[in-house]
């Protein structure tokens, strides 16, 4: 798991109540990723780490998921992304291509 705030030069929150942005690994972070999805009414199959693995295998995409976690490392929101190339060869990020839904899901409590 990479701490995105460290790479961007932002300070990492030190308090337990603070939120921070991190990347989730579909394998090592699977349990807490799934726990978040099970607790969220708007979660879809397409937000599941297994779906990202399907996209990676089927289309050769590089996948990444940005997440917001609290001080106790509980996921509070996530945004699944793929790194792809358009017809001109330009690289872009897309949230859940080849799916009927996309975008982030966040806890609002």
Rosetta blueprint (number, residue, H / E / L):
1 X L
2 X L
3 X E
4 X H
5 X H
6 X H
7 X H
8 X H
9 X L
10 X L
11 X L
12 X L
13 X L
14 X L
15 X L
16 X L
17 X L
18 X L
19 X L
20 X E
21 X E
22 X E
23 X E
24 X E
25 X L
26 X L
27 X L
28 X L
29 X L
30 X H
31 X H
32 X H
33 X H
34 X H
35 X H
36 X H
37 X H
38 X H
39 X L
40 X L
41 X L
42 X L
43 X L
44 X L
45 X H
46 X H
47 X H
48 X L
49 X H
50 X H
51 X H
52 X H
53 X H
54 X H
55 X H
56 X H
57 X H
58 X H
59 X H
60 X L
61 X L
62 X E
63 X E
64 X E
65 X E
66 X E
67 X E
68 X E
69 X E
70 X L
71 X L
72 X L
73 X L
74 X L
75 X E
76 X E
77 X E
78 X E
79 X E
80 X E
81 X E
82 X E
83 X E
84 X E
85 X E
86 X L
87 X L
88 X L
89 X L
90 X L
91 X E
92 X E
93 X E
94 X E
95 X L
96 X L
97 X L
98 X L
99 X L
100 X L
101 X L
102 X L
103 X L
104 X L
105 X E
106 X E
107 X L
108 X L
109 X L
